[in-house]
């Protein structure tokens, strides 16, 4: 027997439909109107709205009403997903601005990160990545050219899609380190942030199914538009 859906979840589902079809800062229907249209108590409607406000999907203005917030992009650290799929999963569109694309010889630092020989050739690329024309992250990436052949056209789109769909490699895992930093200079301007504003920096090493490292990426994320979610699990067996 399928259990009844809690009524506040029905309200949340209805409001999320509104969020998906309306612009940011749009006033949603009042608690009273939602209560009448859904035939659900105002107390339950208020509970649903409180949940969505706490999730950052709505915001309240005293004596005016409740409005749709600008939606952040969530990255959950229990899944391996490229930026393109993160954005597409929210219904957004992706724009990639290639700031640098060149083939260089790996120095000692890069060769250690990619587990290759020093002076082996790698692609270095810097991309400003946007969701719906809003800059979210700058990614500085290094990929071994012998393993992942690239062109300018490829890096203007999803490299992960190219690796899995064209090269037929399976991306199996990654290790990502998260740091809080103060962003300055050109990167702050590109992300439309203030010079010296706190933000998130991540360093990621990604692996193929055969165990080879195919990517080392440093990302600078606009913390005003990006939210990182870490899911932890208790792996201890029950006694």
N, C-alpha and C positions, 0 to 999 in steps of 0.2 A: 504494500500500500504506500503510495506516494504521500509524504507528509504535507500539510497545508503550508503555503508560503507565508511567512510573517507579513503582516500588513504594512509594516514600515518598509519592508523590502519592495513591496509593490509601489509604494510612493517613490522610493529611490529610483526604481527602474523607470518610472514615468518622468521624473525630473531629468534623469540622464538622457532620455530621448530628446528632451527640450534642449539640453546642453549641446548635444551633437548637431542640432539643426539650427541653432541660433548663434549670433555673434557674441563675442566677449562684451561684458558690461550690459547685457540685455537683462531687463527686469523679468523675473519669472513670476508666474501667477502667485497670488497671495495665499497664505495658509488657509484662509476661509474658502477661497475659490477651489483650491486643491481638495480640501475636505469635502466640499459639495460635489465636485465632479467625480471624485473617486469613491464617494460614500464611505469615507474613513474619518475617524475622529481627528480634530485639530491637534490633540496631544500627540497622536501618532505621526501626523504630518510634520509637526515641529521636531519630533525625534529624528525623522528622516533628514530634514533640512540641517539639523545640528550635525549629523554624521557627515553630510556632504560639505558643510562649512569646515569641519575639522580636517577633512581630506583636501581642502584647498580648492574644491571645485566650485564653491559658491562663496559669496561674501555679503554681509549685511550692512545696510546703511540705516542708522536710527531714524525712525519716523518716516522712512521712505519705502524700504522693502529689501528684498534679497535679489542679488544680481549674479550673473555668471562670471566666474573668475577666468583669468588667462590660465590655460591649462599647461602645467609643467610636463616635461617628458620624464617618465620614470624609468630608471634602470634597476632591475632586480638582480642581485648578485647570486642567484641560484640557477640562472639560465645563461647560455652562451648565445648571444644574439648581436648581430652587427647593427650599426647605427640606422641603416636603411630600414631594416625590419622593425627596429624599435619605433621609428616614426610611423611606418605603415600600419603597425598594430594599433595606433591611436587614431587612424583615419586621416593623418596628415600627409603632406607631400614633402619630398626631399629635394634640396638644392645643394650642390657641391661646388664650391669655388676653389679651384686648384691654384694655390699660391706658389708652389714649387714642385717641380717634377724633374729629377735628374738621376743619372747613374753615376755612382761614386765607388771608390774602393773603401772597404770597411777598415776603420781604425781599430785600435786595440779594444776600445770600449764597445763599439757596435759588434765586432766579431765575437766578443764574449757573450753579449746579449743573445745573438742569433746562433751561437755554437757553430761558427764557421771559422775558416782560416783568416788571419789578418791579411788585408789587401784583396780578398775576394770581392767581387762586384755585387753591389746591392742597389736597389732603388730607394732613393730618399724622396718622400713627398710630404708636403704640408697642405692640408685642406681645411678650409672653413666650411663647416657643415651646418645647414640650416633646416629648420622645419617651418614650412609656410612662410618662407622669406625671413624668418627670425633667426639670427645667429645663435647657435646653442653650444658649439664646441669647435675647438681647433685641434686637429690631430696631426702630429708629426710622426710619420711611420717609416720603418725600414724593413725591406723585404729582400731576401736573397734572389738575385736575378736568375740564377741557374735553376731555381725551384719554381718561382712565380714570375714568368715573363709578363711584362706590363707594357701598355701604351698609354698615351695621354687620354685617349677616348675611354679606355677601361677605368682609369682612376677618376674620371669625371662621373662615374656611376658607382655601383656597388662592387667593391673588390671581393667581398665574401660571396656574392652571387656568382661572380666570374669563377672563383676558385671551385665552388661546388658544382655549378651547372656546366661550365666549359672545360675546366681542367679535370673535373670528376674526382676531386679530392674530398675527403671527409674531414671537416674541422671538428676536432674531438674535445679540446679543452683549452683553458687559458688560466694564467695566474695574473691577478691584477692587484696592484698596490695603490692605496688611496692616501692622498696627502692634502692637508689644508695649506694654501699658500696665499700670498698677496700678489695679484696680477698687475702688471705695469706695462707701460710702453705700447707698442704696436698691437700686441695681442689684446690688451684692454680695449683699445679703440675698435678693433675688429669685432669683439664680442659685445660692443656697446656697453661697456662697464666703466666705472670710474677708476682712475689710476690709483693703485694701492688698495683696491677693494678686495675683500676676502673671496676666495673661490676654491674650486676643487681641481686638483691635479691627479691624474691616474697614470700609472705605467703598466702596460699589459704585454705579456709574452704569450703567444698563441701557438697551439700545436696541431699538427695533422694526425690522422689515425696511425700513420707509420712512425710516430714519435718525433718527427722533424719539426723544428721551429720554423714557422713561415712568416712570422711578423713580430716586430717589436714596435709598440706605439705609445707615445706620450700624448695624453689628451688634457686640454685645459677647458673646463666646462663652465658655462655661465650658471653660477649657482642660483641666480634669480629665476632661471627657466628650467633648471634640471634638478631632479631629486633622486638621490641614490637610496635604494632600499636593500638592506642585507637581511637575508632569511637564514636563521640558524636552526639547527636540528640537534636534539639530544640523541647521540648515537649509543649511549650506554644501554645495555640490555636490562630489562626489568628483572628484578630478583624473584 
